[in-house]
Amino acid sequence: MIVATCVVKLHLNGVYSLKEKRQIVKSLCTRLPQKFNLAAAEIEHQDVWQTAVLGLVTIGTDSGYLHGLLEKAVAWIEQARPDIPIEDYSIEFR
């Protein structure tokens, strides 16, 4: 069994309250598991308005497939929310 994780750091332009930020993060964390076979949650900077760090995780037996799945999830964030630039992301296997 392989556990694949992805940490995605987002810059939330034009967000000036935690309420606005949480709406965006909640939307992403709801839609990502629906589109992809993974779990998603905000893992850092919960009290910072213009930064969000999401953790994505999935498990399987083929590291190539899992890497591709996480890459597709990151690409989907870029495509679905072009107003939220991705500052950085990293994928790890355990």
MOZI-V695890 format. One line per field, one symbol per residue. psi: psi as a letter, one per 30 degrees, with the letter a starting at -180 (. if undefined). burial: + if it has 16 or more other C-alpha atoms within 10 Angstrom, else -. Layout:
psi=???
burial=???
This chain:
psi=kkkklkkkkkjikgkglfeeeeeeeeeefeeefeflilkklkflhfgkegkkjkkkkllafjeeeeeeeeeeeeeeeeeeiffjkjellkklk.
burial=---+++++++++--------++-++--++--++----+++++------+++++++++++---+--++-++--++--+------+-+----+---
